[in-house]
Amino acid sequence: MGGPGLRCEVQPDRGARIVSLQGADGWEWLAASERTPAAGTGLPFVRPGMGGWDEVAPTVQADPDAEAPSGTRLPALPDHGDVWNMPWRVDHAGPGELAVSVDLPSMPVTLDRTINATERGLRFHYRATTTSRDPLPFLWCAHPQFAAGPGVDVALESGGVRIAPELTEMYPGEEQALDFAARPRHATMPAGTSLKAFVDPDIRADAAVLSLPTGRSLRLDWDSTQLPYLGLFWDNGEFAAEPVLAVEPSTGWGERLSAAERQQRVLAVSQGQPLEWELHLSETVVSAPQFGAPRQCA
């Protein structure tokens, strides 16, 4: 589905994964992903999980210690959450709109996602609802794994102003301070390594721009009151088959739901207070690519 700006291909029966995100000329933004052999929970995320765009909820790293604010222990949460490999319902499908939904196995939460084509790109609208009267902590993050070829860089903005916030490393180190790189970080990383970091929780980034040396760029915008936290992931071959850059706006700060709850850095959903948020994507091409035909998704 899609429109004049961007188009995408979705696999509803495999976590509603977006397996292709292309510009109007066919340029592919996402790293290639393999289709999992079977749908359902329990499959390890790493290989064949790497690649494409997944929905990660209600945790990123596996979390055996999550609990509701009432003290009720939640089931052990698997790596990258419940729903990345589950079948999602297709609620509506058309040339310019795709609406899907899924019920989380670990908690009484339903997650809805609607993708609409716009003149410049795509709009992603999300809604999390629950039948629980008690607030439930809910950590969701976008999980687009963008192909990061030579020279691919990312810039962050807040309120239309470019920022270079302090980062907190989550992997391979733990809560170490890092500077936001002034040049493409992949160029400084040894092969076979990766890095996950979060923007300072007091900084409210609301846009990220991926840029290629050829003048092509992809912009992601969001409302920082809806998605107050931002994670960034660079993989130079440790987990993915090719260099990957992930921009991950989130409802929680950090990799585990239980840690985010202890730090009071995660949003909650309740029967009277659903959560809603949006992402807006648009592509800009300043000049034609100088290195051959558009890269196609495998």
C-alpha positions as CSV (number, residue, x, y, z in Angstrom):
1,M,0.0,0.0,0.0
2,G,1.1,3.6,-0.3
3,G,0.8,6.8,-2.2
4,P,2.9,9.3,-4.2
5,G,5.5,9.7,-1.5
6,L,6.2,6.3,0.0
7,R,4.8,2.8,-0.2
8,C,5.2,-0.3,2.0
9,E,4.6,-4.0,2.0
10,V,3.2,-5.6,5.2
11,Q,2.9,-9.2,6.4
12,P,-0.1,-9.2,8.8
13,D,0.4,-12.9,9.6
14,R,4.0,-12.3,10.8
15,G,3.6,-9.6,13.4
16,A,2.3,-7.0,10.8
17,R,6.0,-6.6,9.9
18,I,6.8,-4.1,7.2
19,V,9.1,-5.9,4.9
20,S,9.6,-3.1,2.4
21,L,9.5,0.7,2.6
22,Q,10.2,2.3,-0.8
23,G,10.4,5.7,-2.3
24,A,8.4,6.7,-5.4
25,D,11.3,5.5,-7.6
26,G,11.7,2.1,-5.8
27,W,14.5,3.0,-3.4
28,E,14.4,0.6,-0.5
29,W,15.0,2.0,3.0
30,L,14.7,-1.1,5.1
31,A,17.3,-3.9,5.6
32,A,16.1,-7.2,4.1
33,S,14.3,-9.5,6.4
34,E,13.5,-13.2,6.3
35,R,10.0,-14.6,6.7
36,T,9.8,-16.6,9.9
37,P,9.0,-20.3,9.4
38,A,6.0,-20.2,11.7
39,A,3.8,-17.5,13.4
40,G,3.4,-17.4,17.2
41,T,5.3,-16.6,20.3
42,G,8.5,-18.2,21.5
43,L,10.7,-17.8,18.4
44,P,14.0,-16.1,19.1
45,F,14.1,-12.6,17.6
46,V,17.7,-12.5,16.4
47,R,17.9,-14.2,13.0
48,P,15.5,-14.3,11.3
49,G,14.1,-11.3,13.2
50,M,16.6,-8.8,12.0
51,G,15.5,-6.6,9.1
52,G,12.3,-4.9,8.2
53,W,10.1,-2.9,10.6
54,D,8.6,-4.7,13.6
55,E,6.2,-3.7,16.4
56,V,7.9,-4.2,19.8
57,A,5.7,-4.3,22.9
58,P,5.6,-4.4,25.9
59,T,9.4,-4.7,26.4
60,V,12.5,-4.7,24.2
61,Q,14.9,-7.1,26.1
62,A,13.4,-10.2,27.7
63,D,12.0,-9.2,31.1
64,P,11.2,-11.8,33.8
65,D,10.5,-9.1,36.5
66,A,7.7,-6.9,35.1
67,E,4.7,-6.2,37.2
68,A,1.7,-4.0,37.2
69,P,1.6,-0.9,39.5
70,S,-0.9,-2.9,41.7
71,G,1.9,-5.4,42.4
72,T,0.5,-8.1,40.2
73,R,3.4,-10.0,38.5
74,L,3.2,-10.1,34.7
75,P,4.2,-13.2,32.8
76,A,7.8,-13.3,31.8
77,L,8.1,-11.1,28.7
78,P,10.1,-12.5,25.8
79,D,12.8,-10.8,23.8
80,H,11.4,-8.0,21.7
81,G,8.0,-8.5,23.3
82,D,4.8,-10.4,22.5
83,V,3.6,-9.5,19.1
84,W,6.5,-9.2,16.6
85,N,5.8,-12.7,15.2
86,M,2.1,-13.1,16.0
87,P,-0.7,-13.0,13.5
88,W,-2.5,-9.6,13.5
89,R,-6.1,-9.1,12.4
90,V,-6.6,-7.1,9.2
91,D,-9.4,-4.7,10.1
92,H,-9.4,-2.7,6.8
93,A,-7.2,-2.9,3.7
94,G,-7.2,-0.5,0.7
95,P,-4.8,1.1,-1.7
96,G,-4.1,4.0,0.7
97,E,-4.9,2.5,4.1
98,L,-4.2,-0.6,6.1
99,A,-5.6,-1.1,9.6
100,V,-4.4,-4.1,11.7
101,S,-4.7,-5.0,15.4
102,V,-3.5,-7.6,17.9
103,D,-4.2,-8.7,21.5
104,L,-1.1,-9.1,23.7
105,P,-0.8,-12.5,25.3
106,S,1.0,-11.1,28.4
107,M,-1.5,-8.4,29.4
108,P,-5.0,-7.4,28.6
109,V,-4.0,-4.8,26.0
110,T,-5.1,-4.5,22.3
111,L,-2.8,-2.6,20.0
112,D,-4.2,-1.1,16.8
113,R,-2.0,0.3,13.9
114,T,-3.4,2.2,10.9
115,I,-1.1,3.2,8.1
116,N,-2.4,5.9,5.7
117,A,-0.8,7.3,2.6
118,T,-0.2,11.0,2.5
119,E,0.9,13.3,-0.3
120,R,4.5,13.2,1.0
121,G,4.7,9.8,2.6
122,L,3.0,7.7,5.3
123,R,1.2,8.3,8.5
124,F,1.2,5.6,11.2
125,H,-1.5,5.9,13.9
126,Y,-1.4,3.7,17.0
127,R,-3.9,3.1,19.8
128,A,-3.4,0.9,22.8
129,T,-6.5,0.0,24.9
130,T,-7.3,-2.2,27.8
131,T,-10.1,-3.6,29.9
132,S,-8.0,-3.1,33.1
133,R,-9.2,-0.5,35.5
134,D,-5.7,-0.4,37.1
135,P,-3.0,1.3,35.0
136,L,-0.7,-1.0,33.1
137,P,2.8,0.1,32.2
138,F,3.2,-0.2,28.5
139,L,6.5,0.0,26.7
140,W,6.2,0.2,22.9
141,C,8.9,1.3,20.5
142,A,9.2,1.7,16.8
143,H,11.6,-0.9,15.4
144,P,12.5,0.1,11.8
145,Q,15.8,-1.4,10.8
146,F,17.1,0.9,8.1
147,A,19.8,-0.2,5.7
148,A,22.9,1.8,6.7
149,G,25.2,1.7,3.7
150,P,28.4,3.9,3.4
151,G,27.8,7.5,4.6
152,V,24.2,7.0,6.0
153,D,23.8,9.4,8.9
154,V,21.1,10.4,11.3
155,A,20.3,13.9,12.7
156,L,17.8,14.7,15.5
157,E,15.6,17.7,16.0
158,S,13.4,19.2,18.8
159,G,10.9,21.8,17.9
160,G,12.4,22.3,14.5
161,V,15.9,22.9,15.9
162,R,18.8,20.4,15.3
163,I,20.1,18.9,18.5
164,A,23.1,16.7,19.6
165,P,21.9,15.4,22.9
166,E,23.9,13.3,25.4
167,L,23.2,9.6,25.0
168,T,23.1,6.7,27.5
169,E,24.6,3.5,26.3
170,M,22.5,0.4,27.0
171,Y,24.5,-2.2,24.9
172,P,27.2,-3.4,25.0
173,G,27.9,-1.2,28.0
174,E,25.4,-0.4,30.7
175,E,24.3,3.2,31.3
176,Q,27.5,4.8,30.1
177,A,27.4,8.4,28.8
178,L,28.1,9.0,25.2
179,D,28.3,12.0,22.9
180,F,26.0,12.2,19.9
181,A,28.3,11.4,17.0
182,A,29.1,14.4,14.7
183,R,29.7,11.9,11.8
184,P,28.3,8.6,10.8
185,R,28.8,6.3,13.7
186,H,29.1,3.1,11.6
187,A,32.4,4.5,10.3
188,T,33.9,4.3,13.8
189,M,32.6,0.9,14.8
190,P,34.6,-2.3,14.3
191,A,32.9,-5.0,12.1
192,G,30.8,-7.4,14.2
193,T,29.8,-4.9,16.8
194,S,26.7,-3.0,17.7
195,L,25.6,-0.1,19.9
196,K,22.2,0.7,21.6
197,A,21.7,4.0,23.3
198,F,19.0,6.3,24.5
199,V,18.7,10.1,24.3
200,D,18.8,11.8,27.7
201,P,15.4,11.3,29.2
202,D,15.0,15.0,29.9
203,I,15.5,15.8,26.2
204,R,12.3,15.6,24.0
205,A,13.4,14.9,20.5
206,D,10.5,14.9,18.0
207,A,12.1,14.2,14.6
208,A,14.9,12.2,13.1
209,V,16.3,12.6,9.5
210,L,18.3,9.8,7.9
211,S,20.4,11.1,5.1
212,L,22.4,9.5,2.3
213,P,25.5,11.1,0.6
214,T,23.5,11.3,-2.6
215,G,21.0,13.9,-1.2
216,R,18.2,11.4,-0.5
217,S,16.7,11.6,3.0
218,L,13.9,10.1,5.1
219,R,12.3,12.1,7.8
220,L,10.4,10.7,10.8
221,D,8.3,13.1,12.9
222,W,6.4,12.4,16.1
223,D,4.8,14.3,19.1
224,S,7.1,14.1,22.0
225,T,4.2,14.3,24.5
226,Q,2.9,11.0,23.0
227,L,6.4,9.4,22.6
228,P,8.7,11.1,25.1
229,Y,11.7,8.8,24.8
230,L,14.0,7.9,21.9
231,G,16.4,5.0,21.4
232,L,19.0,4.6,18.7
233,F,20.6,1.4,17.5
234,W,23.6,0.9,15.2
235,D,24.5,-2.6,14.1
236,N,27.7,-3.2,12.1
237,G,27.2,-6.9,11.6
238,E,26.9,-8.3,15.1
239,F,23.2,-9.3,14.7
240,A,22.1,-8.2,11.2
241,A,23.5,-9.5,7.9
242,E,24.2,-5.9,6.8
243,P,24.8,-2.6,8.6
244,V,21.6,-1.4,10.2
245,L,20.5,1.9,11.8
246,A,17.3,1.9,13.9
247,V,15.4,5.1,15.1
248,E,13.1,4.0,18.0
249,P,10.7,6.6,19.4
250,S,9.2,5.0,22.5
251,T,6.6,5.2,25.3
252,G,9.3,4.1,27.8
253,W,13.0,4.8,28.5
254,G,15.3,1.8,28.4
255,E,15.2,-1.8,27.2
256,R,13.1,-3.5,29.9
257,L,9.6,-2.7,31.1
258,S,10.4,-3.4,34.7
259,A,13.4,-1.0,34.8
260,A,11.4,1.7,33.1
261,E,8.6,1.3,35.6
262,R,11.0,1.4,38.6
263,Q,12.4,4.7,37.2
264,Q,8.9,6.0,36.5
265,R,9.9,6.5,32.8
266,V,7.1,4.6,31.0
267,L,3.5,5.5,30.0
268,A,0.6,3.5,31.3
269,V,-2.7,2.5,29.8
270,S,-6.0,1.9,31.6
271,Q,-9.6,1.4,30.8
272,G,-10.3,5.1,31.0
273,Q,-7.0,6.2,29.5
274,P,-6.0,4.7,26.2
275,L,-2.7,5.6,24.7
276,E,-2.5,7.1,21.2
277,W,0.5,8.2,19.1
278,E,1.5,8.8,15.5
279,L,4.6,8.7,13.3
280,H,4.9,10.6,10.1
281,L,7.3,9.6,7.4
282,S,8.4,11.5,4.3
283,E,11.2,11.2,1.7
284,T,13.1,13.9,0.0
285,V,15.4,13.4,-3.0
286,V,17.6,16.4,-3.8
287,S,19.6,14.7,-6.5
288,A,19.4,11.4,-8.4
289,P,21.5,8.5,-6.9
290,Q,25.0,8.2,-8.4
291,F,25.6,4.6,-7.9
292,G,23.3,2.5,-10.0
293,A,19.8,1.2,-9.9
294,P,17.6,1.4,-6.8
295,R,18.4,-1.2,-4.2
296,Q,15.6,-3.7,-4.1
297,C,14.4,-5.6,-1.0
298,A,15.2,-9.3,-1.1
